[in-house]
Structure formats: structure tokens, C-alpha cells
Amino acid sequence: MIVVGAGLVGVAAAWWLQSHGHRVLIVDPGGGSEHGSGSGSGANLNGSQAALGVLMARVFHRSRGRAWRLRQQSLDLWEQWRQILEGRAHPIPWRPGLLLLASDPAELERQQALVTDPMRQGMGLQLWSQDKLAELSPAGPAAVGGLFSESDGQLDPGLTLHALLSDGIEAGLCHQSGRAVALEPRGGGWQVRLEPGGVAEAEWVLVCAGVASGALLEPLDVLEPMEPVLGQALELERAPNDAPRPTPPETLWNWPGAVVHGGVNLVPRPDLPGGRRFWLGATLEPGLRADPARLETLRELGGAAPPWLEAAHERGRWQGLRCRPQGQPAPLLEQVAPGLLLLSGHYRNGVLLAPASADWALRWIEGAGKRS
């Protein structure tokens, strides 16, 4: 089978299928910038390039339905996958813990409802008071309270993608550089035409190309309506004088993991040189081109940025296009033609939902004989 697209969803699907004994070729268009190396002048079609890897499953605002089930399944699978990759010398950096800040009483009331929800009992959710939040160093944005989840957390999307791909290739996963430009039915299967040249054929094709999926599906008249939403993110470094010196890097942050304020993720990275760096993002921008002014708004946190954030130095910026379904819930997991699966439209949750998407594809393919 062929997986078109080498973002995290595509690589996860290829790795999971290959792990279950399937022969898989993943087609990678190549190009793209790593975190912190973008110029800010254009957009990468790979939404994984914009991701910060914050996994929000236990604190999801709904407690039932497809979206809830996919999130819980994915978080459980990520734990399983981390153990597998750790045992194969391809560890995924993982920081457990996620703190949602409540900026007003209404938001705090919604957080309180989540803690008392019977569906979330035993999931390790805790309400944090203002006094508890005051212990954060450096201080977070002003809040009336917060919700802490010990099970949710953050992983590095780039290193995770590299770990899955490296482990898969060592175990026999085939990886080919090239851009898929056309899909054609051929003898009970599919032919994928590549640029700059060549073709690949298989019984099954998985289209995991994000925004680029539309160009492949449109000639087949099976196009699902999707729109690009651009996201910009920053890597920043705290100023040297915002904490007593000398200060060991491991004591520069006492945050319990990533912090979310008003939909913006602040991700401390004490593992990076100096221990003072952090990620901030991401913006929500319609269209294909980035607006530099949105980065300034992002840094201001809607006027709630603490002094250390305002004084931080920019170390890099990057961007990518998230794919959002139109008129349908995210993500799109469906067979759009016999033997042709679409895994796309994950919008802001591609990293979180990659394992559940991969498992959906596996179960669909392995159950095909039972449905025929």
C-alpha cells in the first residue's frame, strides 16, 4: 500500500500499518522548514510544521461522541507507542502535564464542570486556585484559576516524526521522495504518478497530504470540502535578567508542563540550550500567506502577557497550513473510493489524533475482506 504525505498523520499511518505486517511505501514530497527556521514569507503545506505538540484529550470540552472517543483512543495509543519506540532506541521526548488557565469566572465554571463530570473520574484532573497559580515561576498570565491534567501533555512533533520514520525504515518501511501529482484507478488498485517522474502502484492508497489532498482528489470527483488555516508560531528565549543568576536550567521553570491561555499554547523547553527557551503559538489565519502583525498580537496574549514574555528575544519563527473541513467535523477519516482512504482535515489536532487516525486506517483495511 502507498501512503501519500509525510506529515505526522501520514508517517504514523505508515508506521502503524507496517508494524502490523503490511508492506508500505510512503511518498514524501520533501522540502519544508524545521521549527524555528521559517522566513515568515510563505506557508508550508505540511501542518506538522506549525504544530507545537500539545495533546489535549482529557480536558476536551465534550464527554461523548466521535471527537471525544478519538481523543481518548489517541492519548492511550501515544502512551503505547512511546513505550514501543523507547524499547527500540527511538524515544519520543514527552512532557506530561497540561494547565489550562481560566481568564474569567465563566471559563472557571466550565472547568469545574469538567472535574465533576462522571466520564472523567480517575483521569487526574485538578482545579488550581489563584494561590496555587501564584507559585508558577516564571509567572503565567493573570487568571482566576486553572485546570491541571496530569495525563495530557506535550511531545516534540519534529522529533516524534523522525522517531517513527527512522524506526519504520529500520523495520522495512519504504520511503520515496517525490510529489504525488495524480491518482488513477488501475487493475483493482491505484496508480500514483510522481513528480519529477515515475509511478507507484498498490491495492490501497492513503491520502494524508493535508491541504494538498484536494488537488489529488478533485479529478476523481470525490473531493471533500476543506480550507487552509495558516498558523504561525515562535521560539522565544527569556532575557538573562528575569531570574536570579547563576540559575541551573532545570530550575528556570516550575511549570507542570505546557500552559494554555485563551487558546494560545506556551510550551517551556528546558531541554533546549540554556533552559530559557519556549514555544508560543499558534495563530489562526485564513488563506495562504502569513501576516507578520499576527505574531505581535500572539506575543501580547490579548494584553495579558507577563513582563518576562514581553522582554523575551525571538530565536525563530515557523508556519504551516492546517486543513479544516467545511461543513463536517474534523477529522475526515473515510473511504472516498474503493481502495482509496482519506485521512485529512485534522485542523489543530493532527499530532494528537495521528494514532487514532492510523488505527482507523488499519482496521478499515484489515476489515475490507469481511465487508466485501
BELKANOR-V59500 format. One record per residue. N is the residue number from 1. RES is the residue in three letters. SS is DSSP state (a for helix, b for strand, c for the rest). OMEGA is omega in degrees with one decimal (* if undefined). D_LAST is the distance of its C-alpha to the last C-alpha in Angstrom with 1 decimal. Layout:
n | res | ss | omega | d_last
N | RES | SS | OMEGA | D_LAST
N | RES | SS | OMEGA | D_LAST
//
This chain:
n | res | ss | omega | d_last
1 | MET | c | -176.2 | 18.5
2 | ILE | b | 172.4 | 21.1
3 | VAL | b | 179.0 | 22.5
4 | VAL | b | -179.6 | 24.8
5 | GLY | c | -176.0 | 27.6
6 | ALA | c | 164.7 | 29.9
7 | GLY | c | -174.1 | 31.0
8 | LEU | a | 178.8 | 30.5
9 | VAL | a | -180.0 | 27.0
10 | GLY | a | 179.9 | 25.8
11 | VAL | a | 178.3 | 27.8
12 | ALA | a | 179.4 | 26.6
13 | ALA | a | 179.6 | 22.9
14 | ALA | a | -178.6 | 23.7
15 | TRP | a | -177.4 | 25.8
16 | TRP | a | 177.8 | 23.4
17 | LEU | a | 178.8 | 20.5
18 | GLN | a | 178.7 | 23.1
19 | SER | a | 179.4 | 24.5
20 | HIS | c | 171.1 | 21.3
21 | GLY | c | 179.3 | 21.3
22 | HIS | c | 174.4 | 19.5
23 | ARG | c | -171.6 | 21.6
24 | VAL | c | 169.7 | 22.4
25 | LEU | b | 175.6 | 24.7
26 | ILE | b | -178.8 | 26.3
27 | VAL | b | -174.2 | 28.0
28 | ASP | b | 179.9 | 31.2
29 | PRO | c | 178.2 | 33.3
30 | GLY | c | -179.2 | 36.3
31 | GLY | c | 179.9 | 39.4
32 | GLY | c | -177.3 | 40.0
33 | SER | c | 173.8 | 42.8
34 | GLU | c | 178.4 | 43.0
35 | HIS | c | 174.4 | 44.3
36 | GLY | c | -177.4 | 47.9
37 | SER | c | -179.0 | 48.1
38 | GLY | c | -178.8 | 47.0
39 | SER | c | -178.5 | 49.7
40 | GLY | c | -175.3 | 48.8
41 | SER | c | -179.1 | 48.8
42 | GLY | c | -177.1 | 45.1
43 | ALA | c | 175.7 | 41.7
44 | ASN | c | -179.3 | 39.1
45 | LEU | c | -179.2 | 35.6
46 | ASN | c | -179.1 | 34.4
47 | GLY | a | 178.0 | 34.6
48 | SER | a | -179.2 | 35.0
49 | GLN | a | -179.7 | 38.4
50 | ALA | a | -171.5 | 39.6
51 | ALA | c | 174.0 | 38.3
52 | LEU | c | 174.9 | 40.7
53 | GLY | c | 177.8 | 38.2
54 | VAL | b | -176.7 | 39.2
55 | LEU | b | -179.0 | 36.6
56 | MET | c | -179.8 | 36.9
57 | ALA | c | -177.7 | 34.6
58 | ARG | c | -177.7 | 36.8
59 | VAL | c | 177.1 | 39.1
60 | PHE | c | -170.5 | 36.4
61 | HIS | c | 176.1 | 37.9
62 | ARG | c | -178.4 | 35.0
63 | SER | c | 178.9 | 34.1
64 | ARG | c | 179.0 | 30.8
65 | GLY | c | -175.1 | 27.7
66 | ARG | a | -177.3 | 25.1
67 | ALA | a | 178.3 | 27.9
68 | TRP | a | -178.0 | 29.7
69 | ARG | a | -179.6 | 26.8
70 | LEU | a | -179.5 | 25.9
71 | ARG | a | -178.5 | 29.5
72 | GLN | a | 177.7 | 30.1
73 | GLN | a | -177.6 | 27.0
74 | SER | a | -179.2 | 28.2
75 | LEU | a | 177.4 | 31.8
76 | ASP | a | 179.4 | 30.8
77 | LEU | a | 177.8 | 28.7
78 | TRP | a | 177.3 | 31.6
79 | GLU | a | 178.6 | 33.8
80 | GLN | a | -178.6 | 31.5
81 | TRP | a | 178.9 | 31.2
82 | ARG | a | 178.5 | 34.9
83 | GLN | a | 178.9 | 35.6
84 | ILE | a | -176.8 | 33.3
85 | LEU | a | 176.1 | 34.9
86 | GLU | a | -179.9 | 38.4
87 | GLY | a | 179.9 | 37.9
88 | ARG | c | 177.8 | 37.1
89 | ALA | c | 173.5 | 40.1
90 | HIS | c | -174.5 | 38.3
91 | PRO | c | 175.2 | 39.4
92 | ILE | c | 176.0 | 38.6
93 | PRO | c | -174.8 | 41.7
94 | TRP | b | 176.1 | 41.2
95 | ARG | b | 179.0 | 43.7
96 | PRO | b | 175.6 | 42.9
97 | GLY | b | 179.4 | 44.3
98 | LEU | b | -178.7 | 44.1
99 | LEU | b | 174.8 | 46.8
100 | LEU | b | 179.0 | 46.4
101 | LEU | b | 176.6 | 49.8
102 | ALA | b | -176.7 | 50.6
103 | SER | c | 179.5 | 52.9
104 | ASP | c | -177.4 | 53.9
105 | PRO | a | -179.7 | 54.0
106 | ALA | a | 178.2 | 51.0
107 | GLU | a | 177.1 | 48.8
108 | LEU | a | 178.0 | 50.4
109 | GLU | a | 177.3 | 49.6
110 | ARG | a | 177.5 | 45.9
111 | GLN | a | 178.1 | 46.0
112 | GLN | a | 178.5 | 47.8
113 | ALA | a | 178.6 | 45.0
114 | LEU | a | -178.2 | 42.4
115 | VAL | a | -178.6 | 44.6
116 | THR | a | 179.7 | 44.8
117 | ASP | c | -180.0 | 41.2
118 | PRO | a | -179.1 | 39.9
119 | MET | a | -175.1 | 36.5
120 | ARG | a | 179.3 | 38.5
121 | GLN | c | -178.2 | 40.8
122 | GLY | c | -178.6 | 41.0
123 | MET | c | 174.6 | 39.8
124 | GLY | c | 177.0 | 43.2
125 | LEU | b | -178.9 | 44.2
126 | GLN | b | 172.0 | 47.9
127 | LEU | b | 178.6 | 50.1
128 | TRP | b | 178.8 | 52.8
129 | SER | c | 175.5 | 56.2
130 | GLN | a | 177.8 | 58.3
131 | ASP | a | 178.4 | 60.5
132 | LYS | a | 179.6 | 57.6
133 | LEU | a | -179.6 | 56.5
134 | ALA | c | 179.5 | 60.1
135 | GLU | c | -179.5 | 59.7
136 | LEU | c | 176.7 | 57.3
137 | SER | c | 0.0 | 58.9
138 | PRO | c | -176.5 | 58.8
139 | ALA | c | 175.5 | 58.8
140 | GLY | c | 175.3 | 55.7
141 | PRO | c | 180.0 | 55.7
142 | ALA | c | -178.4 | 57.5
143 | ALA | c | 178.5 | 55.4
144 | VAL | c | 179.6 | 56.1
145 | GLY | b | -179.1 | 53.8
146 | GLY | b | 177.2 | 50.5
147 | LEU | b | -179.9 | 47.3
148 | PHE | b | 176.2 | 46.6
149 | SER | b | -179.8 | 43.3
150 | GLU | b | -177.2 | 43.6
151 | SER | b | 175.6 | 39.8
152 | ASP | b | -178.2 | 39.1
153 | GLY | b | -174.5 | 40.6
154 | GLN | b | 173.1 | 40.5
155 | LEU | b | -177.5 | 39.3
156 | ASP | c | -175.8 | 40.2
157 | PRO | a | -178.2 | 37.3
158 | GLY | a | 179.5 | 38.7
159 | LEU | a | 177.3 | 39.4
160 | THR | a | 178.2 | 36.0
161 | LEU | a | -179.9 | 34.2
162 | HIS | a | -179.2 | 36.5
163 | ALA | a | -179.9 | 35.8
164 | LEU | a | -177.5 | 32.0
165 | LEU | a | -179.7 | 32.2
166 | SER | a | 179.7 | 35.0
167 | ASP | a | 179.4 | 33.3
168 | GLY | a | 179.8 | 30.0
169 | ILE | a | 177.3 | 31.9
170 | GLU | a | -178.2 | 33.9
171 | ALA | c | 174.8 | 30.7
172 | GLY | c | 176.8 | 29.2
173 | LEU | c | 178.7 | 27.8
174 | CYS | b | -175.1 | 28.4
175 | HIS | b | -176.8 | 30.3
176 | GLN | b | 175.4 | 31.2
177 | SER | b | 179.9 | 33.7
178 | GLY | c | -179.5 | 33.0
179 | ARG | b | 176.6 | 31.9
180 | ALA | b | -177.3 | 28.6
181 | VAL | b | 179.9 | 29.7
182 | ALA | b | 174.0 | 26.7
183 | LEU | b | -177.9 | 22.9
184 | GLU | b | 174.0 | 21.7
185 | PRO | b | -178.3 | 18.4
186 | ARG | b | 171.6 | 18.9
187 | GLY | c | 179.9 | 17.1
188 | GLY | c | 177.7 | 13.5
189 | GLY | b | -175.8 | 15.0
190 | TRP | b | 173.8 | 18.1
191 | GLN | b | 178.9 | 21.8
192 | VAL | b | 176.7 | 24.1
193 | ARG | b | -173.9 | 27.7
194 | LEU | b | 173.4 | 30.4
195 | GLU | b | 22.3 | 34.0
196 | PRO | c | 178.8 | 36.5
197 | GLY | c | 178.3 | 34.5
198 | GLY | c | 177.8 | 31.6
199 | VAL | b | 173.7 | 27.9
200 | ALA | b | -176.8 | 25.0
201 | GLU | b | 178.2 | 21.5
202 | ALA | b | 177.2 | 18.4
203 | GLU | c | -179.1 | 14.6
204 | TRP | c | 172.6 | 14.8
205 | VAL | b | 176.1 | 17.8
206 | LEU | b | 178.3 | 19.1
207 | VAL | b | -177.4 | 21.8
208 | CYS | c | -169.5 | 24.4
209 | ALA | c | 176.7 | 27.5
210 | GLY | a | -179.0 | 28.9
211 | VAL | a | -179.0 | 31.0
212 | ALA | a | 179.2 | 30.3
213 | SER | a | -176.5 | 26.6
214 | GLY | a | -178.5 | 27.7
215 | ALA | a | 178.9 | 29.1
216 | LEU | a | -173.9 | 26.0
217 | LEU | a | -174.5 | 23.7
218 | GLU | a | 179.4 | 26.3
219 | PRO | c | -179.0 | 26.0
220 | LEU | c | -179.6 | 22.3
221 | ASP | c | 176.3 | 23.1
222 | VAL | c | -174.6 | 20.9
223 | LEU | c | 172.6 | 24.0
224 | GLU | c | -177.5 | 24.3
225 | PRO | c | 179.0 | 28.0
226 | MET | b | 178.4 | 29.7
227 | GLU | b | 178.7 | 33.4
228 | PRO | b | 172.6 | 35.4
229 | VAL | b | -175.3 | 37.7
230 | LEU | b | 175.9 | 40.2
231 | GLY | b | 174.3 | 41.5
232 | GLN | b | 178.8 | 44.7
233 | ALA | b | -176.3 | 45.8
234 | LEU | b | 162.1 | 49.0
235 | GLU | b | -176.5 | 50.3
236 | LEU | b | 177.7 | 53.7
237 | GLU | b | 179.7 | 56.5
238 | ARG | c | 178.5 | 58.9
239 | ALA | c | -176.4 | 62.5
240 | PRO | a | -174.7 | 64.6
241 | ASN | a | -179.4 | 67.0
242 | ASP | a | 175.6 | 64.6
243 | ALA | c | 178.7 | 64.9
244 | PRO | c | 177.5 | 67.8
245 | ARG | c | -4.1 | 68.2
246 | PRO | c | -178.3 | 67.8
247 | THR | c | 177.5 | 64.4
248 | PRO | c | -178.4 | 61.8
249 | PRO | a | -175.1 | 58.5
250 | GLU | a | 179.4 | 56.7
251 | THR | a | -178.7 | 59.1
252 | LEU | c | 178.6 | 58.7
253 | TRP | c | 167.8 | 55.8
254 | ASN | c | 177.3 | 55.4
255 | TRP | c | -178.6 | 52.4
256 | PRO | c | -175.2 | 49.7
257 | GLY | c | 178.3 | 47.1
258 | ALA | b | 178.1 | 46.1
259 | VAL | b | -179.9 | 47.6
260 | VAL | b | 179.1 | 46.2
261 | HIS | b | 178.7 | 48.6
262 | GLY | c | -179.8 | 47.7
263 | GLY | c | 178.4 | 44.3
264 | VAL | b | -178.4 | 45.9
265 | ASN | b | 171.7 | 45.2
266 | LEU | b | -171.9 | 48.2
267 | VAL | b | 176.4 | 47.2
268 | PRO | b | 179.4 | 50.0
269 | ARG | c | 178.2 | 49.7
270 | PRO | c | 178.2 | 52.4
271 | ASP | c | 179.7 | 50.7
272 | LEU | c | -174.7 | 51.7
273 | PRO | c | 177.8 | 55.3
274 | GLY | c | 177.5 | 58.0
275 | GLY | c | -175.3 | 55.9
276 | ARG | c | -173.9 | 56.6
277 | ARG | b | 176.8 | 53.6
278 | PHE | b | 177.0 | 50.9
279 | TRP | b | -179.9 | 48.0
280 | LEU | b | 177.7 | 48.1
281 | GLY | b | -2.6 | 45.5
282 | ALA | c | 179.8 | 43.6
283 | THR | c | 174.4 | 44.5
284 | LEU | c | -173.5 | 42.3
285 | GLU | b | 176.2 | 43.1
286 | PRO | b | 176.5 | 41.4
287 | GLY | c | -169.9 | 41.1
288 | LEU | c | -176.1 | 41.3
289 | ARG | c | -176.4 | 44.8
290 | ALA | c | 175.8 | 46.5
291 | ASP | c | -178.8 | 49.6
292 | PRO | a | -179.3 | 52.1
293 | ALA | a | 179.5 | 53.7
294 | ARG | a | 178.5 | 50.5
295 | LEU | a | 177.4 | 51.3
296 | GLU | a | 176.7 | 54.7
297 | THR | a | 178.2 | 53.3
298 | LEU | a | -179.1 | 50.9
299 | ARG | a | -179.1 | 53.8
300 | GLU | a | -178.7 | 55.8
301 | LEU | a | -180.0 | 53.1
302 | GLY | a | -178.8 | 54.2
303 | GLY | a | -176.5 | 57.7
304 | ALA | c | -176.2 | 56.9
305 | ALA | c | 175.4 | 57.1
306 | PRO | c | -175.9 | 59.4
307 | PRO | a | -177.6 | 62.3
308 | TRP | a | 177.6 | 60.7
309 | LEU | a | 178.5 | 57.7
310 | GLU | a | -176.9 | 59.9
311 | ALA | c | -175.8 | 61.9
312 | ALA | c | 179.8 | 59.0
313 | HIS | b | 178.5 | 58.8
314 | GLU | b | 176.8 | 55.8
315 | ARG | b | 179.8 | 54.4
316 | GLY | b | 176.3 | 51.3
317 | ARG | b | 178.4 | 48.9
318 | TRP | b | -175.6 | 45.3
319 | GLN | b | 176.8 | 42.7
320 | GLY | b | -179.3 | 39.1
321 | LEU | b | 172.0 | 36.8
322 | ARG | b | -175.1 | 34.5
323 | CYS | b | -177.0 | 31.6
324 | ARG | b | 176.6 | 31.5
325 | PRO | b | 175.9 | 28.9
326 | GLN | c | 177.9 | 30.6
327 | GLY | c | 179.2 | 29.9
328 | GLN | c | 177.3 | 27.1
329 | PRO | c | 176.6 | 27.5
330 | ALA | c | -2.5 | 27.4
331 | PRO | c | 174.4 | 25.4
332 | LEU | b | 177.0 | 22.5
333 | LEU | b | -175.8 | 19.4
334 | GLU | b | 171.9 | 16.4
335 | GLN | b | -177.2 | 13.8
336 | VAL | b | 174.6 | 15.9
337 | ALA | b | 179.4 | 13.8
338 | PRO | c | 179.6 | 10.7
339 | GLY | c | -177.4 | 11.9
340 | LEU | b | -177.5 | 15.0
341 | LEU | b | 176.1 | 16.1
342 | LEU | b | 173.4 | 19.4
343 | LEU | b | -173.5 | 21.6
344 | SER | b | 176.7 | 24.9
345 | GLY | c | -178.5 | 27.4
346 | HIS | b | 178.3 | 28.6
347 | TYR | c | -173.8 | 32.1
348 | ARG | c | -173.4 | 34.6
349 | ASN | c | -179.7 | 32.3
350 | GLY | a | 179.7 | 30.6
351 | VAL | a | -179.5 | 32.3
352 | LEU | a | -170.0 | 31.7
353 | LEU | a | -179.7 | 28.0
354 | ALA | a | -179.3 | 27.1
355 | PRO | a | -180.0 | 26.0
356 | ALA | a | 176.9 | 23.8
357 | SER | a | 178.0 | 22.2
358 | ALA | a | -179.2 | 21.6
359 | ASP | a | 175.2 | 20.1
360 | TRP | a | 179.8 | 17.7
361 | ALA | a | 179.2 | 16.5
362 | LEU | a | -177.9 | 16.3
363 | ARG | a | 178.7 | 14.3
364 | TRP | a | -177.5 | 11.8
365 | ILE | a | -177.3 | 11.4
366 | GLU | a | 176.6 | 11.5
367 | GLY | c | -176.2 | 9.0
368 | ALA | a | -179.5 | 6.3
369 | GLY | a | -179.2 | 5.3
370 | LYS | a | -177.8 | 5.7
371 | ARG | a | -175.8 | 3.8
372 | SER | c | * | 0.0
//
